[in-house]
């Protein structure tokens, strides 16, 4: 009887420490463009021509070119017209080169 009680107590104890399923949110980008080029040697993807790029945090519209490094998850955007970070519209009219660097998943973008 003691063994049965001990077994039930252990099962209840272990069940209380069980974890619920947690969803891991992947910040996978969605994009549209005219031309896509893959480079296996450098593990990069080049998006060319009227590029739109979107993740959960950032949205880019009407860029000329985006270079996505798959190893570092960093993008370099050239010819940037406008972008949105966390719902706030940012326009890069004052930037001379109109180049932006952004690491996917972060909340900071660097505009040159």
Buried (B, 14 or more C-beta within 10 A) or exposed (E): EEEEEEEEEEEEEEEEEEEEEEEEEEEEBEBEBEEEEEEEEEEBBBBBEBBBBBBEBBBBBEBBBBBBBEEEBBBBBBBBBBBBBEEEEBEBEEEEEBBBBBBBEEEEBEBE
